[in-house]
């Protein structure tokens, strides 16, 4: 196998730029029926053949859209097509039984049936209990026609039922499609339609999130008695090439992109990362990310396939640093994975780091999502010492969660690095750093990162053209008909052989750990009937407090307010994609060739946000909320109708806000309430209603 960081250069006379300026492509296909755009003058790599001759990019895309209607690779029911060159039925059967994650979970159940698998508050499930409960859910689903090829939506609050339902879906042979209950109804409906979900598992109190959905809806809380009476389903009807999950990421076309990941890719990931994590019985993994992000799969499957215990906790982005520190200590957590942006801020809380080092059982910290700062790591080590291992991991959703990993040595100081490297590819994953002509670049030179190997996703659901452009033939692996994913990330090969992340080639950004396509925000704004055009960008005036900003050109004589535009965004986008500021301008500045000149857009701070006359608090609850806001935002005189996010708030501060409300007002407010009603008066209404509801409940039970 070639060195994945230094592949053999392509020496054909026709090395060509895979770039819009070189509008000469052809369409290739492999034996699995997968299609891909390829530079017009490059010969096909092994295992690929030309199915449409050299033509313009658009002609090639039209051909793909017409002839490749299903992105799923062709394969036999026994999974042999997943094993190039493997014709031995016994070996194919071994791969089938070993490469589906629920089968490997069953193996772990057999090894440690009575070990704790899941802890949530005062509840605990052993591996055997988790296996049996998920098996009954699988039986329930199979009775309703769910099986291989089905996609089941899963929208539940954090509880053991979240894990039992997820495993039950996999055991039924279906793929799970996670739906975050904090997302707006419009976003959830799009995901259901795009993934062609025919059955939805949810809870009765979340039913209002799915108006008009015409598939079958199962409220798990109401069906529990029926499920408990069912026999346990035997798993194993899925094969490695089947889809395990479909996760939707932000899309540059204005709509989220569904990324299907197979059991084979997920199984490889689970075992490859554990070569580094070393999860085993006795470990406790704090599972705290939403299922809608693939980071949650890394918190769930490697532990459950290796005998560790899942501890269901709160999302780090929705609590204070001290609350998370206490949670890690109280739960005996040994493994924690958090977004890099959150970790950067946590590092500034010296008392938290001291407590982690002296009072917690934490042995491994994983950060992911953005560039990890060199100085932040040095500060972390200053206060935590060498007792807690630390790893920087990298990977797009299209590469199955984690593609590369870096663990600095004990003497690492980062000299010569602007940030912590993302390291080396994990087992069975290849990383290629290529120039615009798809040649490997020398060490120290910037290039684009391509990922190949076992982690590559199937493609983009219902988007064959986009799949063909991003999932390309792999000319470096030497494997027949394999593909590589073009990440769009600029990196450089470091002197010691690792990879250092530089930035993006396009308008995709990472903000506080969340992947955001600015084009999706722009498209959503442009769908408003009064908006003529919109531009979204990241305001980096304060590098420690970056924020999303939108500039909008309205149609003439419009009367739509900025507040109405923000409400429009909240109806369609998840909370982490809502801009801090929307500013209306008369026209966009243009470059000499007529494109929008983003660099010439006016410098903007929070002060540019539209403000109204100040309204003082009118109730004790409003007064308490204003006090909390002023403390968090470091501002005085906040009006009760001011928007939290337009006043300088962001996702990390939102977590602190919710935590402060819980502490001072003794009421828990879901994050979605804040994002739906981000004003003092809106939150005051929600708090008052919940306090009244709690009082009524106490009176009835008193």
WONORMO-V12553 format. One record per helix or strand. SS is the DSSP state (H for helix, E for strand). FROM is the first residue (numbers start at 1). TO is the last residue. If there is no record, write none. Layout:
# WONORMO-V12553
SS,FROM,TO  SS,FROM,TO
This chain:
# WONORMO-V12553
E,25,30  E,35,39  E,48,55  H,57,67  H,80,82  H,89,98  H,101,111  E,116,120  E,123,126  H,127,143  E,151,155  H,160,171  E,175,178  H,185,194  E,199,202  H,204,210  E,216,219  H,220,228  E,243,249  E,257,262  H,263,277  E,284,287  H,295,304  E,309,312  H,316,318  H,321,331  E,335,339  H,340,346  H,350,359  E,364,368  E,373,373  H,374,384  E,389,394  H,397,399  E,404,406  E,419,419  E,423,425  E,429,434  E,440,440  E,446,453  E,459,460  H,464,470  E,471,473  E,483,493  E,499,504  E,508,511  E,514,517  H,518,526  E,531,539  E,547,554  H,562,572  H,575,577  E,581,584  E,590,590  E,596,596  H,598,600  H,606,608  H,620,633  E,643,643  H,651,665  H,671,676  E,679,679  H,680,701
